[in-house]
Amino acid sequence: MLVVASALNSEPYEQATSTSQIGFTVELLRLMGERAGLDVQFVKAVNHKDADQNITPGRPEDVAAKVAAGNETLLTTVNEALAALRA
C-alpha cells in the first residue's frame, strides 16, 4: 500500500471531487503504484505538516508523497519510497 497525503487542491495536478481524486499527479502516482504492484490510497492533508501526521510511524508501507505544484522532488520522493517498499 502506498499512502499519499496531499491537500488535493492544486488543479490541474491534483484535486478532490465529491467521489474521487483526479489530476495529472494523481494519475502518475496511480501508475507508479500499479507498476510497483501497490495499491494507492489518498488521504487528505491541509498542508505538508498535516501530511506528516498521516504516516503511521514504524510502518514502511505507509508512505506519504507530499504533492504540491512546483515540487521538484516529487518524482525522487516517490521513487525512493517505492524502492524502499520493494526492498
C-alpha positions as CSV (number, residue, x, y, z in Angstrom):
1,M,0.0,0.0,0.0
2,L,1.3,3.4,-1.0
3,V,-0.4,6.1,1.1
4,V,-0.3,9.6,-0.4
5,A,-1.1,12.5,1.8
6,S,-2.0,15.6,-0.2
7,A,-4.1,18.8,0.1
8,L,-5.6,17.8,-3.3
9,N,-6.1,21.4,-4.2
10,S,-3.7,22.2,-7.0
11,E,-5.5,22.0,-10.3
12,P,-4.7,20.5,-12.8
13,Y,-2.1,18.5,-10.9
14,E,-4.4,17.2,-8.2
15,Q,-7.9,17.9,-6.9
16,A,-10.6,16.1,-5.0
17,T,-14.1,15.7,-6.4
18,S,-17.1,14.6,-4.4
19,T,-16.3,10.9,-5.2
20,S,-12.6,10.6,-6.1
21,Q,-9.2,12.2,-6.7
22,I,-8.2,13.4,-10.1
23,G,-5.4,15.2,-11.9
24,F,-2.0,14.6,-13.5
25,T,-0.1,13.9,-10.3
26,V,-2.9,11.6,-9.1
27,E,-2.7,9.6,-12.3
28,L,1.1,9.5,-12.2
29,L,1.1,8.1,-8.6
30,R,-1.6,5.5,-9.5
31,L,0.5,4.4,-12.5
32,M,3.6,4.2,-10.3
33,G,1.8,2.2,-7.7
34,E,0.4,-0.1,-10.4
35,R,3.8,-0.8,-11.9
36,A,5.2,-1.5,-8.4
37,G,2.3,-3.8,-7.6
38,L,1.0,-1.5,-4.8
39,D,-2.5,-0.1,-4.1
40,V,-2.5,3.6,-3.8
41,Q,-4.6,5.3,-1.1
42,F,-5.0,9.1,-1.0
43,V,-5.5,10.8,2.4
44,K,-6.5,14.4,2.7
45,A,-4.0,16.8,4.2
46,V,-4.4,20.5,4.6
47,N,-0.7,21.2,4.2
48,H,2.6,19.4,4.4
49,K,2.7,19.4,8.2
50,D,-0.7,17.5,8.1
51,A,0.8,15.1,5.5
52,D,3.4,14.1,8.1
53,Q,0.7,13.3,10.6
54,N,-0.9,10.9,8.1
55,I,2.0,8.5,8.3
56,T,1.9,5.6,10.8
57,P,5.4,5.5,12.5
58,G,7.3,2.3,12.0
59,R,5.2,1.1,9.1
60,P,7.3,1.2,5.9
61,E,4.2,0.6,3.8
62,D,2.7,3.9,5.0
63,V,4.5,6.4,2.8
64,A,3.3,10.0,2.1
65,A,4.3,11.5,-1.2
66,K,3.9,15.2,-0.4
67,V,2.4,16.5,-3.6
68,A,2.5,20.2,-4.5
69,A,2.6,22.2,-7.7
70,G,6.2,23.1,-8.4
71,N,7.6,20.4,-6.1
72,E,10.8,19.4,-7.9
73,T,11.5,16.5,-5.6
74,L,8.1,14.7,-6.1
75,L,9.4,12.1,-8.5
76,T,12.6,11.4,-6.4
77,T,10.5,11.1,-3.2
78,V,8.1,8.7,-4.8
79,N,10.8,6.6,-6.5
80,E,12.8,6.4,-3.2
81,A,9.6,5.3,-1.4
82,L,8.8,2.6,-3.9
83,A,12.3,1.3,-3.9
84,A,12.2,1.1,-0.1
85,L,8.9,-0.8,-0.2
86,R,10.3,-3.3,-2.6
87,A,13.5,-3.9,-0.5
